[in-house]
C-alpha cells in the first residue's frame, strides 16, 4: 500500500513539473517550492549533524578543545546578513574562506589540469605498438591542445602563423564544446526517458 501511495505521489509531482511545458501554473509552483523547501531542510539537517555536531559541539563541549571557538565565531559572522546594519560582517568569513580556498586550490588546479595534461600530451606517443588510427587520433589530440593554448596566448597578435594556429585552436574548441553540449543533451534525454518509463510502466502499467 505504501509503495502504491508513493508511486502516485511521484507521478503527481512528475506531471506537475511537466505541466510547465504548457505554461506557468499553480501545480508547477507547488512542486517547485516543495522541492526547494525539502532541499533546504535536508541541507540544514546535514549541516547540523555533520558540521556543527562533528566540528563544533563534540570538539568544544565533549573534548574541551577550546581552540575551535575561534573558527566557530568567525563562521557565526555569516549571520550578519540577517540585519542590514551588520551585513558587512559577512565580508570577514568570506574573505578568509576565499583566501584559504585559493591558496589550496590554485596549486591543485595547476597540478591536476595543467601540468598533468601537458605531461600526458607530451608523452602520448611513447606507447609502442600503436596502430595507424591511434597515431592519427593522438596527433590530432596534440595539435588540438597546443593550438587551443595558442588561442589563449594574448601576448602576441593573432596574425600570420600565430593567427592560423589560433584559428585552428578555435575549431578544436568548438568541437569540444559541441561534444560537451551533445553529452549534456543526451543526459537530459536519458532523464526524460526515465520519467516516461516510470509513468507508463510503474504508474500506468501500460508497458511490461
C-alpha positions as CSV (number, residue, x, y, z in Angstrom):
1,X,0.0,0.0,0.0
2,X,2.8,2.4,0.9
3,X,4.5,1.6,-2.4
4,X,1.3,2.4,-4.3
5,X,0.9,5.7,-2.5
6,X,4.5,6.7,-3.1
7,X,4.1,5.9,-6.8
8,X,1.0,8.1,-7.1
9,X,2.8,10.9,-5.3
10,X,5.8,10.6,-7.6
11,X,3.6,10.6,-10.6
12,X,1.7,13.7,-9.5
13,X,4.9,15.7,-9.0
14,X,6.3,14.4,-12.3
15,X,3.2,15.6,-14.1
16,X,3.2,18.9,-12.1
17,X,6.8,19.6,-13.3
18,X,5.9,18.6,-16.9
19,X,2.9,21.0,-16.8
20,X,5.3,23.9,-17.1
21,X,5.6,22.9,-20.8
22,X,2.1,24.3,-21.3
23,X,2.5,27.4,-19.1
24,X,3.4,28.5,-15.6
25,X,0.7,27.3,-13.3
26,X,0.0,26.6,-9.5
27,X,0.8,22.9,-9.8
28,X,4.3,23.7,-11.1
29,X,4.9,26.4,-8.5
30,X,3.8,24.0,-5.7
31,X,6.1,21.2,-6.9
32,X,9.0,23.7,-7.3
33,X,8.6,25.3,-3.9
34,X,8.2,21.9,-2.3
35,X,11.5,20.7,-3.9
36,X,13.3,23.9,-2.8
37,X,11.9,23.6,0.7
38,X,12.8,19.9,1.1
39,X,16.3,20.6,-0.3
40,X,16.9,23.5,2.1
41,X,15.6,21.5,5.1
42,X,17.7,18.5,4.2
43,X,20.8,20.7,3.8
44,X,20.2,22.3,7.2
45,X,19.9,18.9,8.7
46,X,23.2,17.8,7.1
47,X,25.0,20.9,8.3
48,X,23.7,20.5,11.8
49,X,24.7,16.8,12.2
50,X,27.8,16.6,10.0
51,X,29.3,20.1,10.6
52,X,28.0,21.6,13.8
53,X,27.9,18.5,15.9
54,X,31.0,17.0,14.5
55,X,33.2,20.0,14.3
56,X,31.8,22.4,17.0
57,X,29.8,20.6,19.7
58,X,31.9,17.4,20.1
59,X,35.4,19.1,20.0
60,X,34.4,22.0,22.3
61,X,31.9,20.5,24.7
62,X,33.0,16.9,24.9
63,X,36.7,17.1,24.1
64,X,37.4,20.6,25.6
65,X,39.3,21.7,22.6
66,X,38.5,25.4,23.0
67,X,40.7,26.5,20.1
68,X,37.7,25.6,17.9
69,X,35.8,28.5,19.4
70,X,37.8,30.9,17.1
71,X,36.7,29.4,13.7
72,X,33.2,29.0,15.2
73,X,32.9,32.7,16.0
74,X,34.2,33.5,12.5
75,X,31.6,31.2,11.0
76,X,28.9,32.9,13.0
77,X,29.7,36.2,11.3
78,X,27.8,34.8,8.3
79,X,24.6,35.5,10.3
80,X,25.3,39.2,9.9
81,X,23.2,39.1,6.7
82,X,20.1,39.0,8.9
83,X,20.3,42.7,9.5
84,X,21.3,45.5,7.1
85,X,23.5,47.2,9.8
86,X,25.6,44.0,10.4
87,X,25.6,42.7,6.8
88,X,29.2,44.0,6.4
89,X,30.4,41.3,8.9
90,X,30.0,38.6,6.3
91,X,33.0,40.0,4.4
92,X,35.3,38.6,7.1
93,X,34.5,34.9,6.8
94,X,34.0,35.2,3.0
95,X,37.5,36.7,2.6
96,X,39.1,34.1,4.9
97,X,37.3,31.3,3.0
98,X,38.3,32.7,-0.4
99,X,41.9,33.1,0.8
100,X,42.2,29.6,2.1
101,X,40.4,28.1,-0.8
102,X,42.6,30.0,-3.3
103,X,45.8,29.0,-1.5
104,X,44.9,25.4,-1.5
105,X,43.0,25.3,-4.8
106,X,45.4,27.0,-7.2
107,X,48.3,24.6,-6.8
108,X,45.9,21.6,-7.1
109,X,44.4,23.1,-10.3
110,X,47.8,23.6,-11.8
111,X,48.9,20.1,-10.9
112,X,45.7,18.4,-12.0
113,X,44.5,20.4,-15.0
114,X,47.7,21.9,-16.5
115,X,50.9,20.0,-15.5
116,X,49.4,16.6,-15.7
117,X,47.6,17.2,-19.0
118,X,50.8,18.7,-20.6
119,X,52.8,15.8,-19.4
120,X,50.4,13.3,-20.8
121,X,50.2,15.3,-24.1
122,X,54.0,15.3,-24.5
123,X,54.4,11.6,-23.7
124,X,51.3,10.4,-25.6
125,X,53.4,8.9,-28.4
126,X,55.5,6.9,-26.0
127,X,53.4,3.8,-26.4
128,X,54.9,1.0,-28.5
129,X,52.7,-0.9,-30.9
130,X,50.3,2.0,-31.7
131,X,48.2,1.4,-34.8
132,X,47.7,3.9,-37.7
133,X,44.4,5.4,-36.4
134,X,45.7,5.5,-32.9
135,X,48.6,7.6,-34.1
136,X,46.3,9.9,-36.1
137,X,43.9,10.5,-33.2
138,X,46.9,11.1,-30.9
139,X,48.4,13.6,-33.3
140,X,45.0,15.4,-33.5
141,X,44.9,15.5,-29.7
142,X,48.3,17.1,-29.5
143,X,47.5,19.6,-32.3
144,X,44.3,20.5,-30.6
145,X,45.9,21.0,-27.2
146,X,48.7,23.3,-28.4
147,X,46.6,25.3,-30.9
148,X,43.9,25.9,-28.2
149,X,46.7,27.1,-25.8
150,X,48.0,29.4,-28.6
151,X,44.5,30.9,-29.0
152,X,44.5,31.9,-25.3
153,X,48.0,33.3,-25.6
154,X,47.4,37.1,-26.0
155,X,51.0,38.4,-25.7
156,X,51.3,38.0,-29.5
157,X,48.9,39.4,-32.1
158,X,47.0,36.7,-33.8
159,X,48.4,37.4,-37.2
160,X,50.4,35.3,-39.6
161,X,51.4,31.8,-38.4
162,X,50.1,32.6,-34.9
163,X,46.8,33.7,-36.3
164,X,46.4,30.5,-38.3
165,X,47.2,28.3,-35.3
166,X,44.8,30.3,-33.2
167,X,42.1,29.8,-35.7
168,X,42.7,26.0,-35.8
169,X,42.5,26.1,-32.0
170,X,39.1,27.8,-32.3
171,X,37.9,24.9,-34.4
172,X,39.1,22.4,-31.8
173,X,37.4,24.3,-29.0
174,X,34.1,24.5,-30.9
175,X,34.3,20.7,-31.5
176,X,35.0,20.2,-27.8
177,X,32.1,22.5,-26.7
178,X,29.8,20.8,-29.2
179,X,30.7,17.3,-27.9
180,X,30.1,18.5,-24.3
181,X,26.8,20.1,-25.2
182,X,25.7,16.9,-27.0
183,X,26.7,14.8,-24.0
184,X,24.6,17.2,-21.8
185,X,21.6,16.9,-24.1
186,X,21.9,13.1,-24.1
187,X,22.0,13.1,-20.3
188,X,18.8,15.2,-20.1
189,X,17.1,13.0,-22.7
190,X,18.0,9.9,-20.6
191,X,16.4,11.6,-17.6
192,X,13.3,12.3,-19.7
193,X,13.1,8.7,-20.9
194,X,13.5,7.5,-17.3
195,X,10.5,9.7,-16.2
196,X,8.4,8.4,-19.1
197,X,9.3,4.8,-18.3
198,X,8.2,5.5,-14.7
199,X,4.9,6.9,-15.8
200,X,4.0,4.3,-18.4
201,X,5.5,1.3,-16.6
202,X,5.4,1.8,-12.8
203,X,2.4,4.1,-12.6
204,X,0.0,3.2,-15.5
205,X,1.4,-0.3,-16.2
206,X,0.9,0.2,-19.9
207,X,4.2,-1.5,-20.8
208,X,5.9,-4.6,-19.4
